[in-house]
Amino acid sequence: MATKTESIEIDSVTASALKTRAAERGVSVSQLVSELVPLAIDDPAIAELDRRWAEIESGKATVAHNDVERWLKTWGTADFKPWPGR
């Protein structure tokens, strides 16, 4: 039975990385991707990112970049404090 295939466009850097990784494992790129996709789909971290993105798209308030940057610059200093509300 013939398997139906489809082409998906990706950037050359990603294609090169996939080819290299597949070669290291001794499998085709399509085999490598078919092994990785279920991990990405079922990964709780991906689900959490999807949940957070949905909040952003729904208009829920986000933190301004400048505020995050200012807070990150305190890491490792005497001025560091946990993020407010956490």
Buried (B, 14 or more C-beta within 10 A) or exposed (E): EEEEEEEEEEEEEEEEEBEEBBEEEEBEBEEBBEEEEEEEEEEEEEEEEEEEEEEEEEEEEEEEEEEEEEBEEEEEEEEEEEEEEE
